Amino acid sequence: DSSGQALTGAIAYATAIGSRTPPRGAVVDTEGAFKLDGLDTGVYSIWAGAPGFITESPFVGPDAPRRYFRPGDSVTISLVKGGVITGTVTTATGQPVVAVVVHAMRVRDGDGQPVEGVSQPRERQTDDRGIYRIYGLPAGTYVISAGGPSMYFSGISGPFDNDVATYAPSSTRDTAVEIGVRGGEEAIGVNIQYRGEPGHAISGAVTGILQNQGAGSTAFFGSSVNLTEVQSHTTLMYASASSYNGYSFEFYGVPDGEYQLDAQRSVPNGEATAAEPRRIKVKGADVTGIALALVPLSSIGGQVIVESHPELNCAKRRPTALRETLITARRDPKPETKSAENQKEKIGASTETKPPINLSNTSAEALPGEKGEFTLRGLRSGSYRVETYLPGSGWFVRSIMIGSPPPNATATKRADSNIPRDGIILKSGERVSGLTVMIAEGAASFRGRVMVAEGQSLPPNLRVYLVPAEKEGVADVLRFFETRADTDGSFALGNIAPGHYWMVGRAVNEAEPATVKPIRQDSALRSQVVKEAEKTRYEIQLQPCQRIVDYEIRYPPAATDAKPKP
């Protein structure tokens, strides 16, 4: 747990990326240890769970990639005790309201920042005394409501499903009391006097569900429909549209406000369809007759090419490199405005539309096949960043491009498109092919520490940047690296292409650290960091497979600093 004590009885899980097999689980012993054995070669996601506990997620930036693991890795998972909110729901006369659904909606995180992306409320029913208790809550600020349907409709309507939610203490959403909760703490007495006011309905139908069904097929086909509140970015309800209900959907107990509707469906062949998100306003009446048309989602296909150098001895896992490489695509919610020159280089360029509130179908991951082939499926329209999880510390990404790699494997990638810099823009239903990702042996790495003068301290949110020292290398964003320094100033960088670099430590915006984009996604930041790094003169020449430890840089750099030697 967060105090460093073993959390006996927790269960650790491993899920193979790209596999439909159930997760493998292992019970944590009295020493806090677990072992997930018998795993096939591949890439895995590892997590753990225990009742009332949640995974500790230290801030590493909104664009930080997920963590992946391979068989043989050692993993430490920290769980923290979740918060609790409890209270009663009663009528105006003080009678308990029994079996009403109570929702806890998180509006700000533990640092007081608005919750990014789409959130889902936690819910519990009241008991026969009208008491509810919602536990396992992440630290943050919540609003509590009672009434309306459960998020997960069971097919059996409840007595309060058609009611508008009543927020604590007895109000609408606009005047709801906000409840702060910290890990392991319990907020008691968050009582609600239930108003029981009728809400409105939203209904319609989903089309296109049977478009890809083969002749004579008797398989069940359906679509899930989500209702998301625009103001809070909270998904309030789910519904199903299938052959059982004529492909229609209905939501009840909806208060006045603005909402987004979207529908999606997966099919057995791995492809997916989705409807373009549609915004509607509810004001004093039901909203009916909404049509959501499913259309095919986009995909990116390509190949991973392994550039092998047998004379180098740092790239482990050579025989299983492809099976332990992962290609991902993630939608950029705030792509840069490109110049006219850069825009001409776009692949499938189109006008960028406002991203949907519901962030489903905005990322994909794929493992290469035996010949390196891969397909990233189920993507909505938008601008995507392609990222690579490498099979070990001795590998680096040489290039990412559309088309075949140059004849000389060590040559600079073709300049007809700059995928690492600009990403790939997908139109609705577009299938981009020919993406080539080249990975190479011989990556360098090093560990170091940021030092400060006696009596001074490091600023929070300090990042260490490694940028190319050669002018021709500045155009290659794959030569830019960054990491966040720990509180003691230590840092580590890996999977670095050999070459000549500058290094600099830089504090991000302390007021809004989540607004800082990765350096590979921000041209203005790259330009500024390069200028600062050239002035600091912290220079390093990395050879293939070189491993450097105990490297020191000063923050802030002194004007008389010489070029340090590792």
C-alpha positions in Angstrom: 0.0 0.0 0.0 1.0 3.7 0.1 2.9 3.2 3.4 5.0 0.5 2.0 3.3 -2.4 3.8 2.4 -5.6 2.1 -1.2 -5.7 1.0 -2.1 -9.3 1.7 -5.0 -10.7 -0.3 -4.8 -8.3 -3.2 -4.8 -9.9 -6.6 -2.4 -9.0 -9.4 -3.4 -9.5 -13.0 -1.7 -9.7 -16.4 -3.4 -9.2 -19.7 -1.6 -10.0 -23.0 -2.0 -7.1 -25.4 -3.7 -8.2 -28.6 -5.1 -11.4 -27.0 -8.7 -12.3 -26.3 -7.7 -14.7 -23.5 -8.9 -13.8 -20.0 -6.4 -12.1 -17.6 -4.1 -14.3 -15.6 -4.3 -13.6 -11.9 -2.2 -14.3 -8.8 -2.9 -13.7 -5.1 -0.5 -11.5 -3.3 1.2 -13.3 -0.3 2.0 -12.1 3.2 5.2 -10.5 2.0 3.4 -8.5 -0.7 4.9 -10.6 -3.5 3.2 -12.2 -6.4 4.3 -14.3 -9.4 2.5 -14.5 -12.7 4.2 -17.5 -14.4 3.5 -19.5 -17.6 3.1 -16.4 -19.7 3.8 -16.6 -23.4 6.2 -14.2 -25.1 4.5 -10.9 -25.7 3.6 -7.5 -24.2 1.5 -7.3 -21.1 -0.5 -4.8 -19.0 -0.1 -5.5 -15.3 -2.4 -4.2 -12.5 -3.7 -5.1 -9.1 -6.9 -4.7 -7.1 -8.2 -5.0 -3.6 -11.6 -4.0 -2.2 -11.6 -0.4 -1.1 -8.1 0.3 -2.7 -7.2 2.1 -5.9 -4.1 2.2 -8.0 -1.7 5.0 -7.1 -1.1 7.1 -10.2 1.5 9.8 -9.7 1.3 12.7 -12.2 3.5 12.1 -15.2 1.6 14.3 -17.7 -1.6 13.8 -19.7 0.2 12.5 -22.7 2.4 10.0 -20.8 2.1 6.5 -22.5 0.8 3.5 -20.7 3.2 1.2 -19.0 3.8 -2.2 -20.6 5.7 -5.2 -19.4 7.4 -8.4 -20.8 7.8 -11.8 -19.2 10.8 -11.7 -16.8 10.1 -8.1 -15.7 9.9 -7.1 -12.1 6.9 -5.0 -11.2 6.0 -2.9 -8.2 2.4 -1.9 -7.8 1.3 0.6 -5.2 -2.4 0.7 -4.1 -3.8 3.4 -1.9 -6.8 3.3 0.3 -9.7 5.0 -1.4 -12.0 7.6 0.2 -15.5 7.1 1.4 -18.7 9.2 1.2 -21.7 8.2 3.2 -25.0 9.6 4.2 -28.8 9.1 4.1 -31.5 9.8 1.5 -34.9 10.7 3.0 -38.2 12.3 1.9 -39.3 15.7 2.9 -41.0 14.1 5.9 -37.9 12.3 7.0 -38.8 8.8 5.8 -36.0 6.7 4.3 -35.8 6.4 0.5 -35.0 2.7 0.0 -33.2 1.2 -3.0 -32.6 4.5 -4.7 -29.4 4.7 -6.8 -26.8 7.3 -5.4 -24.1 8.6 -7.6 -20.8 10.1 -6.7 -19.5 12.3 -9.6 -15.8 13.4 -9.4 -15.5 17.0 -10.7 -11.9 17.8 -9.6 -8.9 15.7 -8.9 -6.8 15.5 -5.7 -4.8 18.6 -6.8 -8.0 20.7 -7.4 -7.7 20.5 -11.2 -10.8 19.8 -13.4 -11.0 16.1 -14.3 -9.6 15.6 -17.8 -11.5 13.4 -20.3 -14.6 11.5 -19.6 -15.4 10.3 -16.1 -18.0 7.8 -14.8 -19.8 8.2 -11.5 -19.6 5.6 -8.8 -22.9 4.4 -7.6 -24.5 2.4 -4.8 -28.1 1.8 -3.7 -29.5 2.9 -0.3 -30.4 0.1 2.2 -33.6 -0.3 4.1 -32.7 2.6 6.3 -32.0 5.0 3.4 -28.3 4.8 4.1 -25.7 4.7 1.3 -21.9 4.2 1.5 -19.7 4.7 -1.5 -16.1 3.5 -1.0 -12.9 3.2 -3.0 -13.0 6.7 -4.3 -9.9 8.5 -5.7 -8.9 11.7 -4.0 -10.8 14.7 -5.3 -14.0 16.8 -5.2 -17.4 15.2 -5.7 -21.0 16.0 -6.1 -23.5 13.4 -4.8 -26.9 12.8 -6.3 -29.8 10.3 -5.8 -32.4 9.2 -8.3 -32.6 8.5 -12.0 -31.6 5.2 -13.6 -28.5 3.2 -12.9 -25.7 3.6 -15.4 -25.9 -0.1 -16.2 -29.5 -0.7 -17.1 -30.5 -4.3 -16.2 -33.6 -4.4 -18.3 -35.9 -4.0 -15.2 -37.0 -0.5 -14.4 -36.7 0.8 -10.9 -39.2 3.0 -9.0 -36.9 6.1 -9.3 -35.7 5.7 -12.9 -37.9 8.5 -14.3 -36.9 11.0 -11.7 -34.4 13.8 -12.1 -31.4 13.3 -9.9 -31.5 15.3 -6.6 -28.1 16.6 -5.5 -27.0 17.0 -1.9 -28.4 18.6 0.1 -31.6 18.9 -1.9 -30.8 20.8 -5.1 -30.1 20.7 -8.8 -26.6 20.3 -10.3 -26.0 24.0 -10.4 -26.3 24.5 -6.7 -25.0 21.1 -5.5 -22.7 21.0 -2.5 -19.1 19.9 -3.4 -17.5 17.3 -1.1 -13.8 16.9 -0.8 -12.3 13.5 -0.1 -8.7 12.4 0.5 -7.3 8.9 0.3 -8.3 6.8 3.4 -10.7 9.5 4.7 -14.4 9.3 5.2 -16.9 12.1 4.5 -20.0 11.4 6.7 -23.4 13.0 6.9 -23.7 13.8 3.2 -27.5 13.6 3.4 -30.0 14.2 0.6 -33.6 15.2 0.9 -35.1 13.6 -2.1 -37.3 15.7 -4.3 -38.7 13.1 -6.7 -39.3 15.4 -9.6 -40.0 13.8 -13.0 -37.3 14.1 -15.7 -37.4 13.9 -19.4 -36.7 11.2 -22.0 -34.3 11.0 -24.9 -35.0 8.3 -27.5 -34.2 7.3 -31.0 -32.8 4.5 -33.1 -29.4 3.3 -34.4 -29.0 2.4 -38.1 -26.3 0.5 -39.9 -26.1 -2.3 -37.4 -26.8 -5.0 -40.0 -24.7 -3.5 -42.7 -21.8 -6.0 -42.3 -23.9 -9.0 -41.3 -23.4 -12.0 -43.7 -26.3 -13.5 -45.5 -28.1 -16.1 -43.4 -26.2 -15.1 -40.2 -28.2 -15.7 -37.0 -25.6 -14.0 -34.7 -26.8 -11.4 -32.3 -25.9 -7.9 -33.4 -26.4 -4.7 -31.3 -24.9 -1.4 -30.4 -24.2 0.4 -27.2 -25.4 4.0 -26.9 -23.8 6.5 -24.4 -25.3 9.6 -22.9 -22.7 12.1 -21.7 -23.3 15.4 -20.0 -21.4 18.2 -21.8 -20.8 20.4 -18.8 -19.2 17.8 -16.6 -17.9 15.4 -19.3 -19.5 12.7 -17.3 -21.1 9.6 -19.0 -24.4 9.3 -17.2 -26.1 6.3 -18.8 -25.7 3.5 -21.2 -28.4 1.8 -23.3 -28.4 -1.0 -25.8 -29.9 -0.9 -29.3 -30.4 -4.4 -30.8 -32.7 -6.7 -32.7 -34.5 -7.3 -29.3 -35.8 -3.8 -29.2 -35.9 -2.8 -32.9 -32.5 -1.1 -32.7 -34.0 1.7 -30.6 -32.8 3.3 -27.4 -34.3 5.3 -24.6 -32.9 7.3 -21.6 -35.2 8.4 -18.8 -34.9 10.8 -15.9 -32.9 13.3 -17.9 -32.8 16.9 -16.5 -32.6 20.0 -18.7 -29.1 20.5 -20.1 -26.8 19.8 -23.0 -25.8 16.2 -23.8 -23.8 14.2 -26.3 -25.1 10.9 -27.7 -22.8 8.4 -29.4 -23.1 4.8 -30.4 -20.6 2.1 -31.2 -20.4 -1.5 -32.1 -17.6 -4.1 -32.4 -18.0 -7.1 -34.8 -16.3 -10.5 -34.7 -13.7 -9.8 -37.3 -12.1 -7.1 -35.1 -13.4 -4.2 -37.1 -15.7 -1.6 -35.5 -18.3 0.9 -36.4 -19.5 4.1 -34.6 -21.8 7.0 -35.1 -20.6 10.5 -35.2 -21.2 12.1 -31.7 -24.4 14.2 -31.7 -25.1 17.0 -29.3 -28.7 17.7 -28.2 -30.3 20.1 -25.7 -33.1 19.1 -23.3 -35.3 22.0 -22.2 -38.6 21.4 -20.6 -39.6 18.4 -22.9 -38.7 15.0 -24.1 -36.4 14.7 -27.1 -37.4 11.9 -29.5 -36.7 10.6 -33.0 -32.9 10.8 -32.9 -31.1 8.8 -35.6 -27.5 7.6 -35.0 -26.0 6.1 -38.1 -23.1 3.7 -37.6 -20.2 4.0 -40.1 -16.9 2.1 -40.3 -14.1 3.5 -38.2 -10.7 4.3 -39.5 -7.5 2.2 -39.4 -3.8 2.4 -40.0 -1.9 -0.5 -41.4 1.8 -1.0 -41.8 4.9 -3.0 -41.0 7.7 -3.1 -38.4 11.2 -3.6 -39.9 14.0 -4.7 -37.6 17.4 -3.3 -38.4 19.8 -5.8 -37.0 23.4 -5.3 -36.1 24.8 -8.7 -34.9 28.2 -7.1 -34.1 26.5 -5.1 -31.3 25.8 -6.9 -28.0 23.3 -4.7 -26.2 20.0 -5.6 -28.0 18.6 -8.5 -26.1 15.6 -10.5 -27.2 16.6 -10.5 -30.8 14.7 -13.6 -31.8 11.5 -12.3 -30.2 11.9 -8.7 -31.0 8.7 -8.5 -33.2 6.6 -10.3 -30.7 7.7 -7.9 -27.9 7.2 -4.7 -29.9 4.0 -2.7 -29.6 2.7 -0.1 -32.0 0.1 2.4 -30.7 -1.8 5.3 -32.1 -3.3 7.9 -29.8 -5.6 10.8 -30.9 -4.0 14.2 -30.3 -6.8 16.3 -28.6 -5.0 19.5 -29.3 -2.9 19.1 -32.5 -0.6 21.9 -33.5 -1.7 24.4 -36.2 0.5 23.5 -39.1 2.1 25.8 -41.6 1.0 25.6 -45.2 4.3 23.9 -46.0 3.8 21.3 -43.4 0.2 20.8 -44.3 1.2 19.7 -47.8 3.1 16.8 -46.2 0.1 15.5 -44.4 -1.2 12.0 -45.1 -4.9 12.1 -45.8 -5.1 15.7 -44.6 -8.5 17.0 -43.7 -10.0 19.8 -41.6 -9.7 18.9 -37.9 -13.0 18.7 -36.2 -13.8 19.3 -32.6 -13.0 16.0 -30.7 -15.9 14.1 -29.2 -16.4 14.4 -25.4 -16.5 10.6 -25.1 -12.9 9.6 -25.8 -13.6 6.0 -26.8 -12.2 4.9 -30.2 -9.4 7.4 -29.9 -6.5 5.0 -29.4 -5.4 1.6 -30.7 -2.6 -0.8 -30.1 -1.3 -3.7 -32.2 1.4 -6.4 -32.0 3.2 -7.1 -35.3 2.8 -10.5 -37.0 5.5 -12.9 -38.1 6.5 -10.6 -40.9 6.1 -7.4 -39.0 2.7 -6.5 -40.3 0.2 -4.7 -38.0 -3.2 -2.9 -38.2 -4.4 -0.2 -35.8 -8.2 -0.5 -35.9 -11.3 1.2 -34.6 -10.1 4.9 -34.8 -12.3 7.9 -35.1 -11.5 10.7 -37.4 -8.7 13.1 -36.1 -5.0 13.6 -35.8 -3.0 10.6 -34.4 0.4 10.2 -32.9 2.2 6.9 -33.6 4.3 5.5 -30.7 6.4 2.4 -30.3 7.0 0.3 -27.2 10.4 -1.3 -27.8 11.4 -4.9 -27.0 14.3 -3.9 -24.7 16.7 -1.2 -23.6 19.1 -1.9 -26.5 16.6 -0.8 -29.2 15.6 2.6 -30.6 13.2 3.9 -33.2 15.1 4.8 -36.4 12.2 6.1 -38.4 8.4 6.2 -38.8 7.2 7.0 -42.3 4.7 6.2 -45.0 6.3 4.1 -47.7 9.4 1.8 -47.8 12.5 2.7 -45.9 15.5 4.0 -47.7 18.0 1.5 -49.2 20.6 2.5 -46.7 19.2 1.5 -43.3 21.2 4.2 -41.5 20.2 7.0 -43.8 17.8 9.8 -42.9 14.1 8.9 -43.5 12.4 10.3 -46.5 11.1 13.9 -46.3 7.8 13.5 -48.2 6.0 13.2 -44.9 7.1 13.7 -41.3 4.9 11.4 -39.3 6.8 11.7 -36.0 6.4 15.5 -36.1 2.9 15.9 -37.6 1.2 12.7 -36.9 -1.4 11.1 -39.3 -4.8 12.8 -39.9 -7.6 10.3 -40.5 -10.9 11.0 -42.2 -14.0 9.1 -41.1 -13.7 5.5 -42.3 -10.3 6.0 -44.0 -7.9 3.1 -44.2 -4.3 4.3 -44.3 -1.7 1.7 -45.3 2.0 1.6 -45.9 3.2 2.9 -42.5 6.7 1.7 -41.9 8.2 1.7 -38.4 11.9 0.8 -38.3 13.6 -0.2 -35.0 17.3 -0.6 -34.7 19.8 -2.2 -32.3 22.4 -0.1 -30.5 20.5 2.2 -28.3 22.3 4.2 -25.6 21.1 5.1 -22.1 22.3 6.9 -19.0 21.3 7.9 -15.5 22.2 11.1 -13.7 21.2 13.7 -11.2 20.3 17.4 -11.3 22.3 19.3 -8.7 21.5 22.6 -7.1 23.6 25.1 -5.2 23.9 24.6 -1.4 20.8 25.9 0.4 18.6 25.8 -2.7 16.1 23.2 -3.7 14.8 21.8 -7.0 11.6 23.2 -8.4 8.7 20.8 -8.7 7.8 19.4 -12.1 11.4 19.5 -13.3 12.0 17.8 -16.6 15.3 16.9 -18.2 15.5 17.2 -21.9 18.0 15.6 -24.4 18.0 17.4 -27.8 20.2 16.9 -30.9 23.3 19.1 -31.1 23.6 18.8 -34.9 21.6 21.3 -36.8 20.4 18.7 -39.3 19.2 16.5 -36.3 16.8 19.2 -35.1 14.2 18.3 -37.8 14.1 14.7 -36.5 11.7 14.7 -33.5 12.7 11.1 -32.8 16.0 12.5 -31.6 14.3 14.5 -28.8 14.0 12.8 -25.4 12.6 13.9 -22.0 12.0 12.5 -18.5 10.8 13.9 -15.2 13.3 14.2 -12.5 12.6 12.6 -9.1 12.4 14.8 -6.0 16.0 14.0 -5.3 17.0 15.1 -8.7 17.7 11.7 -10.1 16.7 10.9 -13.7 17.1 8.2 -16.3 16.8 8.2 -20.1 16.8 5.1 -22.4 16.3 3.8 -25.9 18.3 6.7 -27.3 19.6 6.8 -30.8 23.5 7.2 -30.8 24.6 10.7 -31.6 25.6 14.1 -30.4 23.3 15.8 -27.9 22.7 18.8 -25.6 21.1 18.3 -22.2 19.1 20.8 -20.1 16.9 20.8 -17.0 13.7 22.9 -17.2 10.8 23.5 -14.9 7.4 23.3 -16.4 4.5 25.6 -15.6 4.0 25.0 -11.9 0.4 26.4 -11.9 -0.8 24.2 -14.8 1.6 21.2 -15.2 -1.0 19.2 -17.1 -1.0 21.7 -20.0 2.6 21.0 -21.0 2.8 18.8 -24.0 5.6 16.3 -24.7 8.5 17.9 -26.5 7.9 15.7 -29.6 4.4 17.2 -30.0 5.3 20.9 -29.5 7.4 22.6 -32.1 7.6 25.9 -30.1 8.8 24.0 -27.0 11.4 22.1 -29.1 12.8 25.4 -30.5 13.0 27.0 -27.0 14.6 24.0 -25.4 17.2 23.7 -28.1 18.2 27.4 -27.6 18.4 26.9 -23.8 20.4 23.7 -24.1 22.9 25.3 -26.5 23.6 28.0 -23.9 24.1 25.6 -21.0 26.7 23.7 -22.9 25.9 20.3 -21.3 27.2 18.2 -24.2 27.2 14.5 -24.5 28.3 12.2 -27.3 26.5 8.8 -27.1 28.0 5.8 -28.8 26.0 2.6 -29.8 25.1 0.6 -26.7 26.8 3.1 -24.4 25.6 3.0 -20.8 26.4 6.1 -18.6 25.7 6.4 -14.9 26.3 9.2 -12.4 26.0 12.0 -14.9 25.5 15.4 -13.3 24.0 18.7 -14.5 23.4 21.8 -12.5 20.0 23.7 -12.1 19.9 26.5 -12.9 23.1 26.3 -15.0 25.8 28.7 -14.2 27.1 31.1 -16.9 30.6 29.7 -16.4 29.7 26.0 -16.6 32.0 24.0 -18.7 31.1 21.0 -20.8 30.8 18.2 -18.2 32.3 14.8 -18.9 30.4 11.6 -18.0 
